[in-house]
Amino acid sequence: MMHRFVPALRFAVGSALFLVAISCAAFAQTETVLYDFQAPGDGAVPFAGVIRDQAGNFYGTTDDGGATGRGTVFKLDTAGNETVLHSFSGPDGSTPRPR
């Protein structure tokens, strides 16, 4: 039987971004560290969830870190490489959080 894993929950613990998946066939849970942020440069506290594009890349924000310590927008590619797409500086926003 093929096991299909469906993303069920994305969350952060400290600087690590986790993806919890539920196996539809076995109802087992698996936690995987997608990326461990190395603040301040690449961001810290990935508070909000992430979105995934058709190529499998994840995009999200961090509440802290980046060039000025006010948060980032990041991309995490399928190989686990993180790229800071934007560092907030204050006038353009700061500490992005979900509502």
N, CA, C and O atoms as a CHARMM CRD file, in Angstrom:
* protein
*
  396
    1    1 MET  N      0.84200  -1.17100   0.00000 PROA 1      0.00000
    2    1 MET  CA     0.00000   0.00000   0.00000 PROA 1      0.00000
    3    1 MET  C      0.89000   1.23800   0.00000 PROA 1      0.00000
    4    1 MET  O      1.85300   1.31400   0.76300 PROA 1      0.00000
    5    2 MET  N      0.57200   2.19200  -0.84200 PROA 2      0.00000
    6    2 MET  CA     1.33000   3.43200  -0.92600 PROA 2      0.00000
    7    2 MET  C      0.91700   4.37000   0.19500 PROA 2      0.00000
    8    2 MET  O     -0.27200   4.56400   0.44900 PROA 2      0.00000
    9    3 HSD  N      1.90800   4.95100   0.86500 PROA 3      0.00000
   10    3 HSD  CA     1.63500   5.91900   1.92800 PROA 3      0.00000
   11    3 HSD  C      1.72200   7.31000   1.35000 PROA 3      0.00000
   12    3 HSD  O      2.73400   7.68400   0.75600 PROA 3      0.00000
   13    4 ARG  N      0.69000   8.05800   1.51800 PROA 4      0.00000
   14    4 ARG  CA     0.66400   9.43800   1.04800 PROA 4      0.00000
   15    4 ARG  C      0.72300  10.35000   2.26000 PROA 4      0.00000
   16    4 ARG  O     -0.13800  10.28200   3.13700 PROA 4      0.00000
   17    5 PHE  N      1.73800  11.20100   2.31000 PROA 5      0.00000
   18    5 PHE  CA     1.88400  12.11000   3.43600 PROA 5      0.00000
   19    5 PHE  C      1.29600  13.46400   3.08500 PROA 5      0.00000
   20    5 PHE  O      1.62800  14.05600   2.05800 PROA 5      0.00000
   21    6 VAL  N      0.44600  13.92900   3.92800 PROA 6      0.00000
   22    6 VAL  CA    -0.24100  15.19200   3.73800 PROA 6      0.00000
   23    6 VAL  C      0.23100  16.16600   4.81100 PROA 6      0.00000
   24    6 VAL  O      0.11700  15.86500   5.99900 PROA 6      0.00000
   25    7 PRO  N      0.76800  17.34900   4.41500 PROA 7      0.00000
   26    7 PRO  CA     1.16200  18.31900   5.43900 PROA 7      0.00000
   27    7 PRO  C     -0.03000  18.67800   6.31400 PROA 7      0.00000
   28    7 PRO  O     -1.08300  19.06800   5.81100 PROA 7      0.00000
   29    8 ALA  N      0.13800  18.54500   7.61600 PROA 8      0.00000
   30    8 ALA  CA    -0.95700  18.81100   8.52300 PROA 8      0.00000
   31    8 ALA  C     -0.71700  20.04600   9.37300 PROA 8      0.00000
   32    8 ALA  O     -1.66200  20.75000   9.73000 PROA 8      0.00000
   33    9 LEU  N      0.54600  20.31500   9.70100 PROA 9      0.00000
   34    9 LEU  CA     0.84100  21.40900  10.60600 PROA 9      0.00000
   35    9 LEU  C      2.26700  21.86200  10.38500 PROA 9      0.00000
   36    9 LEU  O      3.18200  21.04300  10.29300 PROA 9      0.00000
   37   10 ARG  N      2.45300  23.15400  10.30200 PROA 10     0.00000
   38   10 ARG  CA     3.79100  23.72700  10.20200 PROA 10     0.00000
   39   10 ARG  C      3.97800  24.63100  11.40900 PROA 10     0.00000
   40   10 ARG  O      3.11800  25.46200  11.70300 PROA 10     0.00000
   41   11 PHE  N      5.09500  24.47700  12.11100 PROA 11     0.00000
   42   11 PHE  CA     5.31500  25.30900  13.28100 PROA 11     0.00000
   43   11 PHE  C      6.80100  25.47400  13.55200 PROA 11     0.00000
   44   11 PHE  O      7.63900  24.76000  13.00100 PROA 11     0.00000
   45   12 ALA  N      7.10100  26.42300  14.40600 PROA 12     0.00000
   46   12 ALA  CA     8.48600  26.69600  14.76400 PROA 12     0.00000
   47   12 ALA  C      8.69800  26.41500  16.23700 PROA 12     0.00000
   48   12 ALA  O      7.82700  26.68200  17.06500 PROA 12     0.00000
   49   13 VAL  N      9.85700  25.87600  16.55500 PROA 13     0.00000
   50   13 VAL  CA    10.29500  25.69600  17.93300 PROA 13     0.00000
   51   13 VAL  C     11.68600  26.29500  17.98300 PROA 13     0.00000
   52   13 VAL  O     12.61700  25.77500  17.36700 PROA 13     0.00000
   53   14 GLY  N     11.82600  27.38600  18.71600 PROA 14     0.00000
   54   14 GLY  CA    13.10700  28.08600  18.70900 PROA 14     0.00000
   55   14 GLY  C     13.37900  28.59500  17.31400 PROA 14     0.00000
   56   14 GLY  O     12.59100  29.36400  16.76400 PROA 14     0.00000
   57   15 SER  N     14.49000  28.17100  16.73600 PROA 15     0.00000
   58   15 SER  CA    14.84200  28.63400  15.40100 PROA 15     0.00000
   59   15 SER  C     14.57300  27.58800  14.33400 PROA 15     0.00000
   60   15 SER  O     14.87900  27.82000  13.16400 PROA 15     0.00000
   61   16 ALA  N     14.01000  26.44600  14.69900 PROA 16     0.00000
   62   16 ALA  CA    13.78300  25.36900  13.73300 PROA 16     0.00000
   63   16 ALA  C     12.36700  25.42700  13.17700 PROA 16     0.00000
   64   16 ALA  O     11.40900  25.64700  13.91700 PROA 16     0.00000
   65   17 LEU  N     12.24200  25.22900  11.87700 PROA 17     0.00000
   66   17 LEU  CA    10.95500  25.17000  11.21000 PROA 17     0.00000
   67   17 LEU  C     10.59700  23.70700  11.02800 PROA 17     0.00000
   68   17 LEU  O     11.34600  22.97000  10.38600 PROA 17     0.00000
   69   18 PHE  N      9.46300  23.26300  11.57800 PROA 18     0.00000
   70   18 PHE  CA     9.04800  21.87100  11.51800 PROA 18     0.00000
   71   18 PHE  C      7.87700  21.69900  10.55700 PROA 18     0.00000
   72   18 PHE  O      7.07800  22.61600  10.36400 PROA 18     0.00000
   73   19 LEU  N      7.78800  20.54000   9.97100 PROA 19     0.00000
   74   19 LEU  CA     6.63400  20.13900   9.19000 PROA 19     0.00000
   75   19 LEU  C      6.14900  18.83200   9.78400 PROA 19     0.00000
   76   19 LEU  O      6.88500  17.84500   9.79700 PROA 19     0.00000
   77   20 VAL  N      4.91800  18.81300  10.27700 PROA 20     0.00000
   78   20 VAL  CA     4.34000  17.59100  10.81300 PROA 20     0.00000
   79   20 VAL  C      3.42100  17.03500   9.74000 PROA 20     0.00000
   80   20 VAL  O      2.52100  17.72400   9.26000 PROA 20     0.00000
   81   21 ALA  N      3.65100  15.80500   9.37300 PROA 21     0.00000
   82   21 ALA  CA     2.83700  15.16800   8.34200 PROA 21     0.00000
   83   21 ALA  C      2.08300  13.99600   8.94200 PROA 21     0.00000
   84   21 ALA  O      2.56900  13.34000   9.86300 PROA 21     0.00000
   85   22 ILE  N      0.90900  13.73800   8.42300 PROA 22     0.00000
   86   22 ILE  CA     0.11600  12.60300   8.87200 PROA 22     0.00000
   87   22 ILE  C     -0.00100  11.62600   7.70600 PROA 22     0.00000
   88   22 ILE  O     -0.40800  12.00200   6.60700 PROA 22     0.00000
   89   23 SER  N      0.35300  10.39300   7.95300 PROA 23     0.00000
   90   23 SER  CA     0.22900   9.36200   6.93000 PROA 23     0.00000
   91   23 SER  C     -1.23400   8.96200   6.85400 PROA 23     0.00000
   92   23 SER  O     -1.81800   8.53300   7.84900 PROA 23     0.00000
   93   24 CYS  N     -1.82100   9.10000   5.68600 PROA 24     0.00000
   94   24 CYS  CA    -3.22900   8.75700   5.51900 PROA 24     0.00000
   95   24 CYS  C     -3.46600   7.26000   5.68600 PROA 24     0.00000
   96   24 CYS  O     -4.54300   6.84200   6.11200 PROA 24     0.00000
   97   25 ALA  N     -2.46200   6.45700   5.35100 PROA 25     0.00000
   98   25 ALA  CA    -2.61900   5.01100   5.42500 PROA 25     0.00000
   99   25 ALA  C     -2.42300   4.48900   6.84600 PROA 25     0.00000
  100   25 ALA  O     -3.16000   3.60600   7.28500 PROA 25     0.00000
  101   26 ALA  N     -1.45600   5.01400   7.55800 PROA 26     0.00000
  102   26 ALA  CA    -1.10800   4.45200   8.85900 PROA 26     0.00000
  103   26 ALA  C     -1.50000   5.33900  10.03200 PROA 26     0.00000
  104   26 ALA  O     -1.40900   4.90300  11.17900 PROA 26     0.00000
  105   27 PHE  N     -1.92800   6.55200   9.78300 PROA 27     0.00000
  106   27 PHE  CA    -2.26000   7.50700  10.82400 PROA 27     0.00000
  107   27 PHE  C     -1.09300   7.75600  11.77200 PROA 27     0.00000
  108   27 PHE  O     -1.29100   8.10300  12.93600 PROA 27     0.00000
  109   28 ALA  N      0.11700   7.57600  11.26800 PROA 28     0.00000
  110   28 ALA  CA     1.31700   7.87200  12.05500 PROA 28     0.00000
  111   28 ALA  C      1.71900   9.31600  11.83000 PROA 28     0.00000
  112   28 ALA  O      1.39300   9.90200  10.79700 PROA 28     0.00000
  113   29 GLN  N      2.42300   9.89000  12.78600 PROA 29     0.00000
  114   29 GLN  CA     2.89600  11.25800  12.64100 PROA 29     0.00000
  115   29 GLN  C      4.40700  11.26300  12.53600 PROA 29     0.00000
  116   29 GLN  O      5.10000  10.51000  13.22000 PROA 29     0.00000
  117   30 THR  N      4.89700  12.12000  11.67500 PROA 30     0.00000
  118   30 THR  CA     6.33200  12.25600  11.47200 PROA 30     0.00000
  119   30 THR  C      6.68600  13.72900  11.54300 PROA 30     0.00000
  120   30 THR  O      6.02800  14.55800  10.91300 PROA 30     0.00000
  121   31 GLU  N      7.71700  14.06400  12.30200 PROA 31     0.00000
  122   31 GLU  CA     8.19600  15.43900  12.36700 PROA 31     0.00000
  123   31 GLU  C      9.51700  15.51800  11.62800 PROA 31     0.00000
  124   31 GLU  O     10.37800  14.65100  11.77600 PROA 31     0.00000
  125   32 THR  N      9.66800  16.55900  10.83600 PROA 32     0.00000
  126   32 THR  CA    10.88700  16.75600  10.06600 PROA 32     0.00000
  127   32 THR  C     11.34200  18.20100  10.21400 PROA 32     0.00000
  128   32 THR  O     10.54800  19.12100  10.01400 PROA 32     0.00000
  129   33 VAL  N     12.60500  18.41500  10.56200 PROA 33     0.00000
  130   33 VAL  CA    13.15200  19.76200  10.59400 PROA 33     0.00000
  131   33 VAL  C     13.46800  20.15300   9.16000 PROA 33     0.00000
  132   33 VAL  O     14.30900  19.52800   8.51400 PROA 33     0.00000
  133   34 LEU  N     12.79900  21.18400   8.66000 PROA 34     0.00000
  134   34 LEU  CA    13.03200  21.63200   7.29700 PROA 34     0.00000
  135   34 LEU  C     14.25200  22.53600   7.22100 PROA 34     0.00000
  136   34 LEU  O     15.01700  22.47800   6.25800 PROA 34     0.00000
  137   35 TYR  N     14.43200  23.37500   8.24200 PROA 35     0.00000
  138   35 TYR  CA    15.55800  24.30200   8.24000 PROA 35     0.00000
  139   35 TYR  C     15.75400  24.83200   9.65200 PROA 35     0.00000
  140   35 TYR  O     14.77800  25.06700  10.36400 PROA 35     0.00000
  141   36 ASP  N     16.99100  25.02100  10.06100 PROA 36     0.00000
  142   36 ASP  CA    17.31200  25.59000  11.36600 PROA 36     0.00000
  143   36 ASP  C     17.92800  26.96400  11.13000 PROA 36     0.00000
  144   36 ASP  O     19.07400  27.07300  10.69400 PROA 36     0.00000
  145   37 PHE  N     17.16200  28.00800  11.42100 PROA 37     0.00000
  146   37 PHE  CA    17.61800  29.37300  11.17500 PROA 37     0.00000
  147   37 PHE  C     18.83500  29.70600  12.02900 PROA 37     0.00000
  148   37 PHE  O     18.89200  29.37100  13.21200 PROA 37     0.00000
  149   38 GLN  N     19.79900  30.36500  11.41400 PROA 38     0.00000
  150   38 GLN  CA    21.04400  30.75600  12.07100 PROA 38     0.00000
  151   38 GLN  C     21.08200  32.27300  12.20400 PROA 38     0.00000
  152   38 GLN  O     21.93200  32.93800  11.61300 PROA 38     0.00000
  153   39 ALA  N     20.15200  32.80900  12.98800 PROA 39     0.00000
  154   39 ALA  CA    20.02000  34.26400  13.15700 PROA 39     0.00000
  155   39 ALA  C     21.35700  34.86200  13.56200 PROA 39     0.00000
  156   39 ALA  O     22.18400  34.14900  14.13000 PROA 39     0.00000
  157   40 PRO  N     21.60000  36.11700  13.30000 PROA 40     0.00000
  158   40 PRO  CA    20.59000  37.07500  12.86600 PROA 40     0.00000
  159   40 PRO  C     20.42700  37.18700  11.36000 PROA 40     0.00000
  160   40 PRO  O     19.36200  37.59600  10.89900 PROA 40     0.00000
  161   41 GLY  N     21.44500  36.84000  10.57200 PROA 41     0.00000
  162   41 GLY  CA    21.43300  37.11500   9.13900 PROA 41     0.00000
  163   41 GLY  C     20.27800  36.53700   8.36200 PROA 41     0.00000
  164   41 GLY  O     19.67700  37.23800   7.54900 PROA 41     0.00000
  165   42 ASP  N     19.94400  35.26600   8.58900 PROA 42     0.00000
  166   42 ASP  CA    18.91600  34.64100   7.75900 PROA 42     0.00000
  167   42 ASP  C     17.53800  34.62500   8.40600 PROA 42     0.00000
  168   42 ASP  O     16.60900  34.02200   7.86800 PROA 42     0.00000
  169   43 GLY  N     17.39900  35.27100   9.53800 PROA 43     0.00000
  170   43 GLY  CA    16.10100  35.34400  10.18800 PROA 43     0.00000
  171   43 GLY  C     16.03700  34.48200  11.43800 PROA 43     0.00000
  172   43 GLY  O     16.89100  33.62500  11.66700 PROA 43     0.00000
  173   44 ALA  N     15.02100  34.72100  12.23100 PROA 44     0.00000
  174   44 ALA  CA    14.77900  33.96700  13.45200 PROA 44     0.00000
  175   44 ALA  C     13.29900  34.02800  13.77900 PROA 44     0.00000
  176   44 ALA  O     12.59800  34.94200  13.34500 PROA 44     0.00000
  177   45 VAL  N     12.83800  33.08500  14.52200 PROA 45     0.00000
  178   45 VAL  CA    11.44700  32.99600  14.97200 PROA 45     0.00000
  179   45 VAL  C     10.47700  32.95900  13.78300 PROA 45     0.00000
  180   45 VAL  O      9.75300  33.92500  13.54000 PROA 45     0.00000
  181   46 PRO  N     10.46600  31.85000  13.05000 PROA 46     0.00000
  182   46 PRO  CA     9.50200  31.70300  11.94500 PROA 46     0.00000
  183   46 PRO  C      8.10600  31.42700  12.50400 PROA 46     0.00000
  184   46 PRO  O      7.65500  30.28200  12.55300 PROA 46     0.00000
  185   47 PHE  N      7.43900  32.48900  12.92100 PROA 47     0.00000
  186   47 PHE  CA     6.19400  32.44400  13.67400 PROA 47     0.00000
  187   47 PHE  C      4.99500  31.99800  12.83500 PROA 47     0.00000
  188   47 PHE  O      4.16600  31.21500  13.29800 PROA 47     0.00000
  189   48 ALA  N      4.91100  32.48900  11.62400 PROA 48     0.00000
  190   48 ALA  CA     3.75600  32.20700  10.76400 PROA 48     0.00000
  191   48 ALA  C      3.95800  30.89900   9.99200 PROA 48     0.00000
  192   48 ALA  O      5.05500  30.34000   9.98400 PROA 48     0.00000
  193   49 GLY  N      2.92400  30.42900   9.36200 PROA 49     0.00000
  194   49 GLY  CA     3.02200  29.25100   8.52500 PROA 49     0.00000
  195   49 GLY  C      3.77700  29.54000   7.24200 PROA 49     0.00000
  196   49 GLY  O      4.21600  30.66600   7.01100 PROA 49     0.00000
  197   50 VAL  N      3.92400  28.53600   6.42100 PROA 50     0.00000
  198   50 VAL  CA     4.60300  28.68700   5.13700 PROA 50     0.00000
  199   50 VAL  C      3.64200  28.31200   4.01900 PROA 50     0.00000
  200   50 VAL  O      2.63700  27.63700   4.24200 PROA 50     0.00000
  201   51 ILE  N      3.96800  28.76100   2.81100 PROA 51     0.00000
  202   51 ILE  CA     3.22300  28.34300   1.63100 PROA 51     0.00000
  203   51 ILE  C      4.18900  27.59700   0.72200 PROA 51     0.00000
  204   51 ILE  O      5.40300  27.77700   0.81300 PROA 51     0.00000
  205   52 ARG  N      3.64800  26.76500  -0.14900 PROA 52     0.00000
  206   52 ARG  CA     4.46700  25.93600  -1.03200 PROA 52     0.00000
  207   52 ARG  C      4.06700  26.18700  -2.47300 PROA 52     0.00000
  208   52 ARG  O      2.88000  26.20900  -2.80100 PROA 52     0.00000
  209   53 ASP  N      5.07100  26.37800  -3.34400 PROA 53     0.00000
  210   53 ASP  CA     4.76400  26.58100  -4.75700 PROA 53     0.00000
  211   53 ASP  C      4.73000  25.24000  -5.49500 PROA 53     0.00000
  212   53 ASP  O      4.97800  24.19400  -4.89400 PROA 53     0.00000
  213   54 GLN  N      4.42700  25.26900  -6.77900 PROA 54     0.00000
  214   54 GLN  CA     4.30200  24.03900  -7.56200 PROA 54     0.00000
  215   54 GLN  C      5.61100  23.27000  -7.68900 PROA 54     0.00000
  216   54 GLN  O      5.60000  22.06100  -7.91800 PROA 54     0.00000
  217   55 ALA  N      6.73600  23.96000  -7.54300 PROA 55     0.00000
  218   55 ALA  CA     8.04300  23.29900  -7.63100 PROA 55     0.00000
  219   55 ALA  C      8.45900  22.67500  -6.30400 PROA 55     0.00000
  220   55 ALA  O      9.47800  21.98700  -6.23700 PROA 55     0.00000
  221   56 GLY  N      7.67900  22.90800  -5.24600 PROA 56     0.00000
  222   56 GLY  CA     7.98500  22.33200  -3.94200 PROA 56     0.00000
  223   56 GLY  C      8.75500  23.24100  -3.00900 PROA 56     0.00000
  224   56 GLY  O      9.12600  22.82200  -1.91200 PROA 56     0.00000
  225   57 ASN  N      9.00700  24.48400  -3.41900 PROA 57     0.00000
  226   57 ASN  CA     9.69600  25.44700  -2.56700 PROA 57     0.00000
  227   57 ASN  C      8.73300  26.00500  -1.52700 PROA 57     0.00000
  228   57 ASN  O      7.55000  26.19100  -1.80900 PROA 57     0.00000
  229   58 PHE  N      9.24000  26.27200  -0.32200 PROA 58     0.00000
  230   58 PHE  CA     8.45000  26.88500   0.73600 PROA 58     0.00000
  231   58 PHE  C      8.81600  28.35200   0.85700 PROA 58     0.00000
  232   58 PHE  O      9.97400  28.73000   0.67800 PROA 58     0.00000
  233   59 TYR  N      7.81700  29.18000   1.16500 PROA 59     0.00000
  234   59 TYR  CA     8.01000  30.61300   1.38100 PROA 59     0.00000
  235   59 TYR  C      7.36800  30.97500   2.71800 PROA 59     0.00000
  236   59 TYR  O      6.30700  30.46100   3.06900 PROA 59     0.00000
  237   60 GLY  N      8.02900  31.86700   3.45700 PROA 60     0.00000
  238   60 GLY  CA     7.47600  32.27700   4.73700 PROA 60     0.00000
  239   60 GLY  C      8.15300  33.52800   5.24600 PROA 60     0.00000
  240   60 GLY  O      8.93000  34.16700   4.53600 PROA 60     0.00000
  241   61 THR  N      7.84900  33.86800   6.47900 PROA 61     0.00000
  242   61 THR  CA     8.42800  35.04400   7.11300 PROA 61     0.00000
  243   61 THR  C      9.00800  34.66500   8.46500 PROA 61     0.00000
  244   61 THR  O      8.61700  33.66700   9.07100 PROA 61     0.00000
  245   62 THR  N      9.95000  35.48200   8.92600 PROA 62     0.00000
  246   62 THR  CA    10.44800  35.35200  10.29200 PROA 62     0.00000
  247   62 THR  C     10.10600  36.62600  11.04000 PROA 62     0.00000
  248   62 THR  O     10.03600  37.70500  10.45200 PROA 62     0.00000
  249   63 ASP  N      9.89600  36.49300  12.32200 PROA 63     0.00000
  250   63 ASP  CA     9.50800  37.60200  13.17700 PROA 63     0.00000
  251   63 ASP  C     10.70500  38.44000  13.60500 PROA 63     0.00000
  252   63 ASP  O     10.53700  39.56800  14.06800 PROA 63     0.00000
  253   64 ASP  N     11.89600  37.90700  13.45700 PROA 64     0.00000
  254   64 ASP  CA    13.10100  38.55400  13.95000 PROA 64     0.00000
  255   64 ASP  C     14.24200  38.23900  12.98100 PROA 64     0.00000
  256   64 ASP  O     14.07100  37.47300  12.03200 PROA 64     0.00000
  257   65 GLY  N     15.38800  38.83100  13.23100 PROA 65     0.00000
  258   65 GLY  CA    16.57000  38.56900  12.41400 PROA 65     0.00000
  259   65 GLY  C     16.56400  39.33700  11.11400 PROA 65     0.00000
  260   65 GLY  O     15.78300  40.27200  10.94400 PROA 65     0.00000
  261   66 GLY  N     17.42300  38.95200  10.20200 PROA 66     0.00000
  262   66 GLY  CA    17.59800  39.67800   8.95700 PROA 66     0.00000
  263   66 GLY  C     18.61900  40.78200   9.12500 PROA 66     0.00000
  264   66 GLY  O     19.25900  40.87500  10.17300 PROA 66     0.00000
  265   67 ALA  N     18.78300  41.61300   8.12700 PROA 67     0.00000
  266   67 ALA  CA    19.81500  42.65800   8.11800 PROA 67     0.00000
  267   67 ALA  C     19.65600  43.67500   9.24100 PROA 67     0.00000
  268   67 ALA  O     20.64800  44.19900   9.74800 PROA 67     0.00000
  269   68 THR  N     18.41000  43.95900   9.63400 PROA 68     0.00000
  270   68 THR  CA    18.19200  44.97000  10.68400 PROA 68     0.00000
  271   68 THR  C     17.52900  44.40400  11.93600 PROA 68     0.00000
  272   68 THR  O     17.21800  45.15000  12.86400 PROA 68     0.00000
  273   69 GLY  N     17.31100  43.09100  11.96600 PROA 69     0.00000
  274   69 GLY  CA    16.68500  42.47900  13.13100 PROA 69     0.00000
  275   69 GLY  C     15.18200  42.63100  13.19800 PROA 69     0.00000
  276   69 GLY  O     14.57900  42.38900  14.24300 PROA 69     0.00000
  277   70 ARG  N     14.56200  43.03300  12.08200 PROA 70     0.00000
  278   70 ARG  CA    13.11700  43.27300  12.08200 PROA 70     0.00000
  279   70 ARG  C     12.32400  42.24000  11.28700 PROA 70     0.00000
  280   70 ARG  O     11.14900  42.44700  10.98400 PROA 70     0.00000
  281   71 GLY  N     12.97800  41.12500  10.95100 PROA 71     0.00000
  282   71 GLY  CA    12.27400  40.04600  10.26900 PROA 71     0.00000
  283   71 GLY  C     12.64200  39.92800   8.80400 PROA 71     0.00000
  284   71 GLY  O     13.25400  40.82400   8.22300 PROA 71     0.00000
  285   72 THR  N     12.25500  38.80000   8.21800 PROA 72     0.00000
  286   72 THR  CA    12.58300  38.51100   6.82500 PROA 72     0.00000
  287   72 THR  C     11.42100  37.84600   6.10600 PROA 72     0.00000
  288   72 THR  O     10.47100  37.36900   6.72600 PROA 72     0.00000
  289   73 VAL  N     11.52100  37.82600   4.78500 PROA 73     0.00000
  290   73 VAL  CA    10.73500  36.95300   3.91500 PROA 73     0.00000
  291   73 VAL  C     11.75600  35.98500   3.34500 PROA 73     0.00000
  292   73 VAL  O     12.79000  36.41000   2.83000 PROA 73     0.00000
  293   74 PHE  N     11.48000  34.68000   3.42900 PROA 74     0.00000
  294   74 PHE  CA    12.46500  33.70300   2.98400 PROA 74     0.00000
  295   74 PHE  C     11.87300  32.67400   2.03200 PROA 74     0.00000
  296   74 PHE  O     10.65900  32.48700   1.94500 PROA 74     0.00000
  297   75 LYS  N     12.77800  32.02000   1.32600 PROA 75     0.00000
  298   75 LYS  CA    12.44900  30.89400   0.45100 PROA 75     0.00000
  299   75 LYS  C     13.30200  29.71800   0.90600 PROA 75     0.00000
  300   75 LYS  O     14.49700  29.87100   1.15900 PROA 75     0.00000
  301   76 LEU  N     12.68900  28.55500   1.00700 PROA 76     0.00000
  302   76 LEU  CA    13.40000  27.32100   1.33000 PROA 76     0.00000
  303   76 LEU  C     13.18700  26.37600   0.15700 PROA 76     0.00000
  304   76 LEU  O     12.06800  25.92300  -0.08700 PROA 76     0.00000
  305   77 ASP  N     14.28200  26.07300  -0.58200 PROA 77     0.00000
  306   77 ASP  CA    14.12800  25.24100  -1.77700 PROA 77     0.00000
  307   77 ASP  C     14.05100  23.75800  -1.42600 PROA 77     0.00000
  308   77 ASP  O     14.19300  23.38500  -0.26200 PROA 77     0.00000
  309   78 THR  N     13.83100  22.93300  -2.40900 PROA 78     0.00000
  310   78 THR  CA    13.62300  21.50300  -2.18600 PROA 78     0.00000
  311   78 THR  C     14.88000  20.79800  -1.68000 PROA 78     0.00000
  312   78 THR  O     14.78900  19.68200  -1.16800 PROA 78     0.00000
  313   79 ALA  N     16.03700  21.41900  -1.81200 PROA 79     0.00000
  314   79 ALA  CA    17.28500  20.84000  -1.29600 PROA 79     0.00000
  315   79 ALA  C     17.57100  21.30300   0.13500 PROA 79     0.00000
  316   79 ALA  O     18.56600  20.88900   0.73100 PROA 79     0.00000
  317   80 GLY  N     16.70200  22.16100   0.69200 PROA 80     0.00000
  318   80 GLY  CA    16.87700  22.65100   2.05000 PROA 80     0.00000
  319   80 GLY  C     17.70000  23.91200   2.15900 PROA 80     0.00000
  320   80 GLY  O     18.10300  24.29700   3.25600 PROA 80     0.00000
  321   81 ASN  N     17.96000  24.57100   1.02300 PROA 81     0.00000
  322   81 ASN  CA    18.72200  25.82200   1.02300 PROA 81     0.00000
  323   81 ASN  C     17.78200  27.00000   1.25000 PROA 81     0.00000
  324   81 ASN  O     16.75800  27.12800   0.57900 PROA 81     0.00000
  325   82 GLU  N     18.14000  27.85900   2.20200 PROA 82     0.00000
  326   82 GLU  CA    17.31700  29.01100   2.51900 PROA 82     0.00000
  327   82 GLU  C     17.89700  30.25400   1.86600 PROA 82     0.00000
  328   82 GLU  O     19.11200  30.45700   1.85800 PROA 82     0.00000
  329   83 THR  N     17.00600  31.09200   1.31200 PROA 83     0.00000
  330   83 THR  CA    17.38500  32.35900   0.70800 PROA 83     0.00000
  331   83 THR  C     16.53400  33.45400   1.32600 PROA 83     0.00000
  332   83 THR  O     15.30900  33.34100   1.36000 PROA 83     0.00000
  333   84 VAL  N     17.17200  34.52200   1.81700 PROA 84     0.00000
  334   84 VAL  CA    16.42700  35.67500   2.32000 PROA 84     0.00000
  335   84 VAL  C     16.01800  36.50000   1.10600 PROA 84     0.00000
  336   84 VAL  O     16.86900  37.00400   0.37300 PROA 84     0.00000
  337   85 LEU  N     14.72100  36.63500   0.89900 PROA 85     0.00000
  338   85 LEU  CA    14.20300  37.40700  -0.22700 PROA 85     0.00000
  339   85 LEU  C     14.06500  38.88400   0.12900 PROA 85     0.00000
  340   85 LEU  O     14.16900  39.75400  -0.73500 PROA 85     0.00000
  341   86 HSD  N     13.82900  39.15800   1.42000 PROA 86     0.00000
  342   86 HSD  CA    13.67900  40.54700   1.87400 PROA 86     0.00000
  343   86 HSD  C     13.95100  40.61800   3.36900 PROA 86     0.00000
  344   86 HSD  O     13.50400  39.75900   4.12900 PROA 86     0.00000
  345   87 SER  N     14.68300  41.64400   3.78800 PROA 87     0.00000
  346   87 SER  CA    14.87000  41.95300   5.20600 PROA 87     0.00000
  347   87 SER  C     14.10700  43.23400   5.50100 PROA 87     0.00000
  348   87 SER  O     14.34400  44.26200   4.86700 PROA 87     0.00000
  349   88 PHE  N     13.18800  43.17600   6.46600 PROA 88     0.00000
  350   88 PHE  CA    12.41100  44.36500   6.81900 PROA 88     0.00000
  351   88 PHE  C     13.29900  45.37900   7.53200 PROA 88     0.00000
  352   88 PHE  O     14.18300  45.01100   8.30600 PROA 88     0.00000
  353   89 SER  N     13.05100  46.66500   7.26200 PROA 89     0.00000
  354   89 SER  CA    13.88100  47.71000   7.84500 PROA 89     0.00000
  355   89 SER  C     13.10600  48.69600   8.71400 PROA 89     0.00000
  356   89 SER  O     13.70400  49.60800   9.28400 PROA 89     0.00000
  357   90 GLY  N     11.82600  48.53700   8.82400 PROA 90     0.00000
  358   90 GLY  CA    11.00000  49.45500   9.61700 PROA 90     0.00000
  359   90 GLY  C     10.01900  50.20700   8.75000 PROA 90     0.00000
  360   90 GLY  O      8.81500  49.97500   8.86100 PROA 90     0.00000
  361   91 PRO  N     10.49300  51.12000   7.86900 PROA 91     0.00000
  362   91 PRO  CA     9.55600  51.83700   7.00100 PROA 91     0.00000
  363   91 PRO  C      8.78600  50.90400   6.05700 PROA 91     0.00000
  364   91 PRO  O      7.66800  51.21900   5.64900 PROA 91     0.00000
  365   92 ASP  N      9.38200  49.76300   5.71300 PROA 92     0.00000
  366   92 ASP  CA     8.71300  48.81800   4.81600 PROA 92     0.00000
  367   92 ASP  C      8.03700  47.68300   5.57300 PROA 92     0.00000
  368   92 ASP  O      7.56800  46.72600   4.95600 PROA 92     0.00000
  369   93 GLY  N      7.97900  47.77100   6.88500 PROA 93     0.00000
  370   93 GLY  CA     7.35400  46.74900   7.70900 PROA 93     0.00000
  371   93 GLY  C      8.31600  46.25900   8.77000 PROA 93     0.00000
  372   93 GLY  O      9.50900  46.56100   8.73500 PROA 93     0.00000
  373   94 SER  N      7.78500  45.50200   9.71300 PROA 94     0.00000
  374   94 SER  CA     8.60900  45.01700  10.81800 PROA 94     0.00000
  375   94 SER  C      7.89600  43.86700  11.51800 PROA 94     0.00000
  376   94 SER  O      6.67200  43.87600  11.64800 PROA 94     0.00000
  377   95 THR  N      8.65100  42.89400  11.96000 PROA 95     0.00000
  378   95 THR  CA     8.17200  41.73800  12.72000 PROA 95     0.00000
  379   95 THR  C      6.83300  41.18600  12.20700 PROA 95     0.00000
  380   95 THR  O      5.81900  41.27100  12.90000 PROA 95     0.00000
  381   96 PRO  N      6.83400  40.62500  10.99800 PROA 96     0.00000
  382   96 PRO  CA     5.58200  40.08200  10.43600 PROA 96     0.00000
  383   96 PRO  C      5.05200  38.91600  11.27000 PROA 96     0.00000
  384   96 PRO  O      5.78000  37.97100  11.57500 PROA 96     0.00000
  385   97 ARG  N      3.78900  39.00100  11.62700 PROA 97     0.00000
  386   97 ARG  CA     3.14200  37.96200  12.44400 PROA 97     0.00000
  387   97 ARG  C      1.78700  37.60700  11.86000 PROA 97     0.00000
  388   97 ARG  O      1.13200  38.44100  11.23500 PROA 97     0.00000
  389   98 PRO  N      1.36800  36.35900  12.06700 PROA 98     0.00000
  390   98 PRO  CA     0.03700  35.97100  11.58000 PROA 98     0.00000
  391   98 PRO  C     -1.04300  36.57200  12.44900 PROA 98     0.00000
  392   98 PRO  O     -0.81000  36.91700  13.60800 PROA 98     0.00000
  393   99 ARG  N     -2.21600  36.69100  11.88200 PROA 99     0.00000
  394   99 ARG  CA    -3.37800  37.19200  12.64900 PROA 99     0.00000
  395   99 ARG  C     -4.35700  36.10100  12.86400 PROA 99     0.00000
  396   99 ARG  O     -5.39800  36.31800  13.48500 PROA 99     0.00000
